[in-house]
Amino acid sequence: MKQQQYYIQINKEPKPFIKWVGGKRQLITYLQKKLWKNMNDYFEPFLGGGALFFNLSFNMKKINFNISDLNPELIRSYIVVRDQVEELIESLQNHSHHYKLNPKSYYYYVRKSKPKNDVDLASRLIFLNKTCFNGLYRVNSAGKFNVPLGKYSKPNIVNKENLLNVSNLLQTLNVSIKCNDFFDVYKKIQKNDFIYLDPPYYPLSSTSNFTSYTNNNFKLTDFYRLLDLSEKLHELGCKIMMTNSNTQFILDSFSASHWRILNVQTNRTINSNPKHRTHYSELIITNY
Ligand SMILES: C[S@@+](CC[C@H](N)C(=O)[O-])C[C@H]1O[C@@H](n2cnc3c(N)ncnc32)[C@H](O)[C@@H]1O
């Protein structure tokens, strides 16, 4: 494959390369304030777009980072960004070129296509994420990406500078990137390690569901497994920070005296119509 030269200044703080449902960019200032600074290793088992991970890791390079998510496409894309960023950028430039010629037909053509290799897979995921309605990643019960085309006049499909910065960071950090269920952290985590838990939120009402990020929906039984894990990690001496919805169920679940709860206001789109932005209250729960 032809090698390209990139004359771009790298080493700037990287940002998430993908916009993820439930992404935490809006909460970063609060999360930083509540962070346990004196950590040994860092664990983030509901990685998504990794807003907190990118924010921290750039300034804390000496720590061992363990990041994971159950979504295989997402994790394979992180690995491609780390190991094959130049091929990825070329593939995204190709998508960008064809999209400009005929956005609608090209979007649905890519949505229907099956990736031939991991570079194709990552570039398809990023392309669809940048051009789909609301930037939402959502799959149906068959595991298919089924979001319609979004209304963008000039979507930034190839953010070359950020992809190079992310790739550079992932190569220089001591980071393990895995596709795992969240409970797997229990095999490795130790006393004084820090874990950030950002699961699919507990539904705000009985008519809404846990958001579907993977084709295995996060169910109430998963939430109980998460509670069990949180108590086990507390007993082990880990420092835990979790974000979740401000609901009576969550408040009751974390009512024991070792949990501290901070209520924060954000400005989220919880309706599928982006015009319906509303103040929304979320909880940051810690055991310190
Ligand atoms: C709220 S999002 C995380 C958002 C992330 N903090 C960010 O800043 O973009 C929740 C994530 O949990 C993942 N997930 C769902 N069920 C899971 C499970 N059983 N184990 C691990 N990850 C899971 C989803 O794929 C999704 O990426």
The ligand as a Gaussian input file, in Angstrom:
#p B3LYP/6-31G(d) Opt

LIG

0 1
 C      -22.912000       5.224000      28.424000
 S      -21.976000       4.352000      27.235000
 C      -20.347000       4.812000      27.644000
 C      -20.040000       6.185000      27.121000
 C      -18.593000       6.619000      27.350000
 N      -18.316000       6.867000      28.737000
 C      -18.242000       7.853000      26.517000
 O      -17.725000       8.849000      27.060000
 O      -18.497000       7.829000      25.293000
 C      -22.097000       2.690000      27.772000
 C      -21.207000       1.670000      27.041000
 O      -21.391000       0.388000      27.670000
 C      -21.213000      -0.634000      26.690000
 N      -21.810000      -1.881000      27.232000
 C      -23.112000      -2.274000      27.253000
 N      -23.247000      -3.448000      27.893000
 C      -21.999000      -3.801000      28.319000
 C      -21.474000      -4.903000      29.064000
 N      -22.254000      -5.895000      29.510000
 N      -20.137000      -4.922000      29.336000
 C      -19.309000      -3.927000      28.870000
 N      -19.755000      -2.862000      28.150000
 C      -21.072000      -2.793000      27.881000
 C      -21.892000      -0.073000      25.463000
 O      -21.381000      -0.708000      24.277000
 C      -21.522000       1.435000      25.571000
 O      -20.383000       1.720000      24.803000

